Structures are given as structure tokens and as C-alpha cells.
Amino acid sequence: GLPLYNISDKLKNEDRTIAYAAVKKGHSLGFLNTLLKDNYDIVLEAVKHRGAYIKYASNRLKHNDNILIEAIKNGAVDYIMKEIQPNKREVVLVAVQEGCSLSYIPPIFRKDDIIVLT
């Protein structure tokens, strides 16, 4: 497929359909504009292909539980655990269920018996 950086600025910045199709084929969010990096469907599709693409998502979506969980399932555990907020217990629980080592889990969650025993 055509690399996303070869698509014209007008298309990659304005056309959600093109952007969605590009990330669905595994292209990075990094080349999209701020508005598209805040589009739930586009970001979700991108992290389904490669969890690390979460780093390009808007701040709002970087804290969305569904986006975080998909990114974890697709290889972004260490990145997410470095940035995880204390109110994201369910996300951490999913990370552990997906095989995340407790050494990646922030100390605040290591006191949680359910997380530790999962």
C-alpha cells in the first residue's frame, strides 16, 4: 500500500475515510493532524494494529479505557504502564490478564490483591 506520508496533506488532514483506511492497513497515526488523532474510531483501529501508536493519540484518547486496553493487547504494555493513572485499575487488571509482568505494574497497583493474584 501507499505510505501515509505520501498522501496529500489535504486528504490526510481532512478526509476521515482516507485516514481510517490508512490506519486500518497498519499505518501510523503520526502523520495525521490533531483533529484526526482525537477521532475515537481512527485511534482504536490504529492501536488494534500496533499498540505503540497510542503515543500519537490525543491526550483525551490516551486515557480512554477501551483504547488503552486495545493498545495493551497489541504490545504497548510497557509504554502504558509508565503513563497509567491511579484511577485505571481495570486497565491494569487487563494488562495482568494479558500476561504483563508485575515488574511493569506501578507500585500503587502492586498492593491490590486481585491484580497481584491474577
LUMLO-587925 format. One line per 10 residues: number of its first residue (from 1); their letters; for each residue y, x, z of N, C-alpha, C, CB. Coordinates in Angstrom, 3 decimals. Atoms other than C-alpha are relative to their C-alpha. Glycine has a CB too. Layout:
<sites>
NUM) a) Y/X/Z/Y/X/Z/Y/X/Z/Y/X/Z  ...
</sites>
This chain:
<sites>
1) glplynisdk) -1.186/0.804/0.000/0.000/0.000/0.000/1.256/0.852/0.000/-0.005/-0.917/1.177  -1.300/-0.650/0.041/3.642/0.888/-0.317/0.483/0.276/1.416/1.020/-0.865/-0.762  -0.508/-0.280/-1.344/5.002/2.686/2.755/1.262/-0.819/0.289/0.296/1.505/0.157  -1.124/0.851/-0.366/7.544/0.584/4.640/1.339/0.681/-0.236/-0.114/-0.411/1.447  -1.278/-0.675/0.198/10.225/3.255/4.339/0.434/-0.018/-1.466/-0.088/1.434/0.496  -0.358/0.102/1.415/10.121/2.798/0.523/0.538/-1.379/-0.376/-1.203/0.323/-0.855  -0.516/1.338/0.263/11.066/-0.873/0.769/1.511/0.033/0.190/-0.666/-1.067/0.936  -1.459/-0.030/-0.077/14.761/-1.509/0.206/0.487/-0.465/1.363/0.610/-0.869/-1.098  -0.586/0.380/-1.284/16.979/-1.824/3.273/0.227/-1.496/0.079/1.312/0.736/0.226  -0.255/1.441/-0.012/17.899/-5.374/2.277/-1.270/-0.772/0.339/0.552/-0.459/-1.357
11) lknedrtiay) 1.246/0.712/-0.254/14.272/-6.502/2.229/-0.529/0.255/1.400/-1.041/0.398/-1.017  0.596/-0.270/-1.300/13.110/-4.712/5.354/0.872/-0.484/1.145/-0.262/1.474/0.151  -0.891/0.454/-1.055/16.155/-5.848/7.319/0.188/-1.505/0.020/1.326/0.662/-0.143  -0.308/1.425/0.053/16.429/-9.449/6.176/-1.212/-0.901/-0.205/0.973/-0.247/-1.086  1.109/0.862/0.363/13.085/-10.730/4.990/-1.144/0.125/0.993/-0.483/0.325/-1.400  1.054/-0.013/-1.015/10.762/-11.585/7.855/-1.392/-0.009/-0.628/0.155/-1.197/0.932  1.295/0.072/0.661/7.941/-12.317/5.424/-0.473/1.380/-0.435/0.069/-0.935/-1.202  0.335/-1.369/0.418/8.029/-8.793/3.981/-0.337/0.840/1.231/1.178/0.646/-0.799  0.221/-0.785/-1.218/8.300/-7.283/7.458/-1.334/-0.364/0.626/1.140/-0.224/1.010  1.267/0.446/-0.593/5.399/-9.375/8.764/-1.174/0.528/-0.825/-0.052/-1.555/0.088
21) aavkkghslg) 1.079/-0.488/0.863/3.238/-8.450/5.764/-0.182/1.510/0.168/0.294/-0.342/-1.479  0.081/-1.460/-0.153/4.073/-4.762/6.214/-0.692/0.380/1.300/1.402/0.624/-0.046  0.637/-0.354/-1.273/3.138/-4.663/9.898/-1.439/-0.504/0.045/0.799/-0.578/1.184  1.374/0.506/0.051/0.051/-6.745/9.197/-0.915/1.010/-0.693/-0.051/-1.363/-0.732  0.773/-1.046/0.677/-1.083/-3.907/6.921/0.005/1.299/0.803/0.561/0.251/-1.407  0.060/-1.161/-0.871/-0.511/-1.465/9.786/1.216/0.911/-0.028/-1.172/0.784/-0.345  -1.201/-0.834/0.037/2.960/-0.136/9.055/0.781/-0.112/1.311/0.895/-0.400/-1.187  -0.748/-0.090/-1.255/5.216/0.871/11.940/1.186/-0.956/0.043/0.486/1.416/0.211  -1.224/0.775/-0.225/7.970/-1.243/13.423/1.240/0.894/-0.079/-0.058/-0.705/1.370  -1.106/-0.936/-0.101/10.118/1.879/13.498/1.044/-0.122/-1.089/-0.523/1.361/-0.002
31) flntllkdny) -0.934/0.093/1.115/11.721/1.180/10.126/0.707/-1.348/-0.074/-0.724/0.257/-1.289  -0.625/1.318/0.027/12.735/-2.394/10.911/1.302/-0.009/0.796/-0.960/-1.055/0.550  -1.247/0.101/-0.749/16.122/-3.485/12.153/-0.242/-0.617/1.378/1.026/-0.831/-0.782  0.087/0.475/-1.382/16.814/-4.565/15.728/-0.437/-1.454/0.086/1.334/0.168/0.691  0.347/1.426/-0.013/16.537/-8.267/14.941/-1.496/-0.205/-0.233/0.806/-0.757/-1.069  1.423/0.155/0.297/13.056/-7.917/13.459/-0.877/0.626/1.078/-0.324/0.619/-1.350  0.750/-0.607/-1.108/11.931/-5.665/16.327/-0.031/-0.923/1.215/0.617/1.355/0.388  -0.019/0.993/-1.066/12.699/-8.655/18.543/-0.710/-1.284/-0.429/1.441/-0.306/0.413  0.741/1.153/0.486/10.569/-11.066/16.498/-1.412/0.051/0.573/-0.027/-0.036/-1.558  1.279/0.030/-0.702/7.525/-12.019/18.580/-1.182/0.169/-0.950/-0.141/-1.300/0.767
41) divleavkhr) 1.145/-0.036/0.915/5.157/-12.599/15.647/-0.150/1.353/-0.679/0.138/-1.083/-1.052  0.040/-1.295/0.670/6.072/-9.356/13.897/-0.493/1.085/0.961/1.392/0.365/-0.554  0.394/-1.019/-0.977/5.732/-7.237/17.036/-1.456/-0.189/0.422/0.921/-0.049/1.235  1.390/0.266/-0.378/2.489/-8.921/18.072/-0.957/0.498/-1.082/-0.215/-1.508/0.248  0.864/-0.449/1.099/0.972/-8.267/14.655/-0.040/1.527/-0.074/0.490/-0.581/-1.341  -0.048/-1.463/0.057/2.104/-4.631/14.737/-0.862/0.629/1.094/1.447/0.489/0.128  0.778/-0.606/-1.091/0.578/-3.893/18.155/-1.481/-0.349/-0.091/0.549/-0.450/1.350  1.412/0.290/0.247/-2.657/-5.568/17.083/-0.629/1.098/-0.863/-0.158/-1.377/-0.683  0.498/-1.082/0.860/-2.968/-2.780/14.518/0.064/1.348/0.687/0.793/0.055/-1.293  -0.144/-1.264/-0.721/-1.719/0.043/16.693/0.878/-0.248/1.215/0.605/1.118/-0.915
51) gayikyasnr) -0.703/0.293/-1.242/-0.742/-0.423/20.314/1.250/0.830/0.214/-0.913/0.201/1.143  -1.146/-0.899/-0.205/1.638/2.539/20.245/1.274/-0.514/-0.651/-0.317/1.376/-0.544  -1.202/0.545/0.643/4.008/0.563/18.004/0.866/-0.796/0.969/-0.391/-0.883/-1.173  -0.803/0.707/-0.993/5.157/-1.210/21.139/1.274/0.779/0.340/-0.823/-0.245/1.270  -1.182/-0.808/-0.325/7.577/1.675/21.649/1.192/-0.348/-0.890/-0.328/1.486/-0.136  -1.083/0.386/0.904/9.615/0.321/18.705/0.489/-1.434/0.239/-0.459/0.148/-1.438  -0.357/1.397/-0.254/9.761/-3.257/20.026/1.290/-0.090/0.814/-1.144/-0.721/0.737  -1.199/0.238/-0.810/12.853/-4.746/21.599/-0.365/0.082/1.482/0.633/-1.385/-0.334  0.257/-0.038/-1.451/13.216/-4.393/25.367/-0.595/-1.312/0.490/1.296/0.301/0.769  0.519/1.312/-0.408/12.556/-8.118/25.721/-1.497/-0.078/-0.267/0.738/-1.140/-0.744
61) lkhndnilie) 1.412/0.118/0.351/9.218/-7.888/23.929/-0.855/1.098/0.624/-0.159/0.027/-1.498  0.751/-1.044/-0.709/8.213/-4.641/25.630/-0.471/-0.483/1.367/0.860/1.258/0.162  0.356/0.542/-1.311/7.965/-6.763/28.789/-0.744/-1.326/-0.099/1.245/-0.179/0.838  0.740/1.241/0.207/6.151/-9.740/27.270/-1.484/0.251/0.276/0.213/-0.543/-1.448  1.394/-0.219/-0.395/2.682/-10.062/28.821/-0.968/0.014/-1.183/-0.422/-1.068/0.974  0.926/0.051/1.145/0.920/-11.042/25.568/0.127/1.242/-0.882/0.260/-1.261/-0.839  -0.228/-1.206/0.797/2.490/-8.141/23.669/-0.601/1.205/0.729/1.527/0.215/-0.264  0.542/-1.111/-0.790/1.601/-5.720/26.489/-1.526/0.027/-0.040/0.478/-0.097/1.450  1.462/0.081/-0.010/-1.997/-6.920/26.617/-0.576/0.403/-1.355/-0.459/-1.423/0.369  0.488/-0.403/1.330/-2.476/-6.582/22.847/0.181/1.497/-0.218/0.734/-0.782/-1.106
71) aikngavdyi) -0.230/-1.443/0.145/-0.943/-3.102/22.943/-1.036/0.788/0.800/1.428/0.375/0.463  1.022/-0.658/-0.830/-3.324/-2.135/25.762/-1.342/-0.024/-0.723/-0.120/-0.694/1.391  1.281/0.144/0.695/-6.300/-3.447/23.798/-0.083/0.894/-1.239/-0.216/-1.457/-0.399  -0.035/-0.798/1.223/-5.190/-1.286/20.875/0.549/1.402/0.226/0.828/-0.700/-1.042  -0.197/-1.424/-0.229/-4.738/2.067/22.521/1.277/0.470/0.653/-0.101/0.650/-1.228  -1.279/-0.436/-0.573/-1.379/2.090/24.299/0.005/-0.009/1.527/1.115/-0.884/-0.508  0.097/0.105/-1.455/-2.641/2.105/27.888/0.894/1.005/0.714/-1.434/0.196/0.439  -0.769/-1.007/-0.738/-1.068/5.381/28.981/1.501/-0.215/-0.161/-0.376/1.405/-0.470  -1.432/0.276/0.216/2.313/4.531/27.411/0.458/-1.173/0.866/0.279/-0.303/-1.497  -0.388/1.207/-0.742/2.380/1.090/29.012/-0.041/0.230/1.504/-0.916/-1.169/-0.369
81) mkeiqpnkre) 0.100/-0.231/-1.442/1.229/2.244/32.442/1.156/0.859/0.520/-1.334/0.667/0.332  -1.158/-0.803/-0.414/4.114/4.742/32.534/1.235/-0.880/0.190/0.292/1.101/-1.039  -1.183/0.862/0.009/6.576/1.889/31.986/-0.207/-1.335/0.728/0.411/-0.269/-1.423  0.336/1.328/-0.535/4.838/-1.015/33.761/0.841/-0.351/1.220/-1.481/-0.064/0.363  -0.806/0.495/-1.117/6.870/-3.103/36.174/-0.908/-0.581/1.084/1.015/-1.067/-0.486  0.818/0.496/-1.125/5.619/-4.154/39.625/-0.436/-1.458/-0.116/0.759/0.165/1.272  0.360/1.423/0.124/5.525/-7.842/38.578/-1.026/-0.249/-1.111/1.252/-0.831/-0.268  0.937/0.126/1.111/2.940/-7.174/35.843/-1.454/0.211/0.432/0.359/0.991/-1.086  1.347/-0.158/-0.545/-0.242/-7.361/37.952/-1.075/-0.435/-0.989/-0.137/-0.793/1.286  1.007/0.513/0.934/-2.132/-9.450/35.374/-0.202/0.944/-1.182/0.405/-1.385/-0.506
91) vvlvavqegc) 0.095/-0.959/1.104/-1.349/-6.926/32.650/-0.812/1.216/0.446/1.416/0.435/-0.482  0.734/-1.147/-0.533/-2.647/-4.093/34.837/-1.475/-0.365/0.165/0.603/0.461/1.356  1.383/0.456/-0.152/-5.776/-6.109/35.599/-0.725/0.025/-1.355/-0.036/-1.429/0.604  0.594/-0.048/1.339/-6.434/-6.493/31.856/-0.240/1.450/-0.414/0.914/-0.713/-1.032  0.157/-1.420/0.352/-5.881/-2.751/31.391/-1.252/0.578/0.650/1.244/0.810/0.432  1.180/-0.496/-0.709/-8.524/-2.001/34.021/-1.265/-0.605/-0.607/0.087/-0.331/1.512  1.152/0.658/0.625/-10.904/-4.543/32.471/-0.315/0.605/-1.372/0.263/-1.508/-0.141  0.181/-0.636/1.310/-10.375/-2.783/29.124/-0.453/1.451/0.134/1.299/-0.063/-0.803  0.524/-1.344/-0.206/-11.544/0.466/30.693/1.027/1.044/0.403/-0.662/0.444/-1.225  -1.035/-0.944/-0.419/-8.287/2.028/31.826/-0.399/0.660/1.321/1.369/-0.714/0.142
101) slsyippifr) 0.310/-0.751/-1.215/-8.912/4.733/34.400/1.053/-0.290/1.071/-0.071/1.522/-0.296  -0.947/0.235/-1.100/-7.355/4.132/37.806/1.035/1.120/0.112/-0.755/-0.138/1.325  -0.972/-1.096/-0.051/-5.647/7.500/37.411/1.258/-0.317/-0.813/-0.638/1.292/-0.515  -1.165/0.424/0.787/-3.325/5.846/34.842/0.805/-1.095/0.696/-0.446/-0.490/-1.369  -0.625/1.143/-0.665/-2.529/2.932/37.128/1.046/0.488/0.999/-1.064/-0.872/0.712  -1.020/-0.399/-0.971/0.740/3.253/39.060/-0.473/-0.236/1.433/1.303/-0.765/-0.255  0.460/0.086/-1.401/0.225/3.779/42.824/0.137/-1.378/0.639/0.757/0.979/0.826  -0.205/1.320/-0.621/1.610/0.348/43.756/-1.185/-0.930/-0.267/1.301/-0.645/-0.526  1.126/0.869/0.341/-1.354/-1.300/41.995/-1.326/0.519/0.535/-0.090/-0.161/-1.495  1.253/-0.584/-0.525/-3.982/1.024/43.471/-0.351/-0.553/1.388/0.120/1.535/0.072
111) kddiivlt) 0.235/0.626/-1.303/-3.643/-0.869/46.766/-0.583/-1.405/-0.150/1.304/-0.060/0.800  0.491/1.357/0.293/-4.769/-4.099/45.099/-1.527/0.061/-0.136/0.664/-0.581/-1.318  1.465/-0.045/0.001/-8.466/-4.620/45.899/-0.620/-0.533/-1.280/-0.532/-0.777/1.163  0.581/0.586/1.216/-9.111/-6.795/42.854/0.117/0.982/-1.160/0.698/-1.340/-0.357  -0.184/-0.982/1.066/-7.676/-4.186/40.496/-0.923/1.196/0.197/1.459/0.464/-0.056  0.812/-1.177/-0.297/-9.482/-1.309/42.193/-1.486/-0.281/-0.184/0.263/0.476/1.420  1.424/0.340/0.057/-12.849/-3.111/42.311/-0.443/-0.575/-1.338/-0.322/-0.977/1.080  0.342/0.574/1.315/-12.713/-4.411/38.729/-0.743/0.991/-0.848/1.252/-0.461/-0.734
</sites>
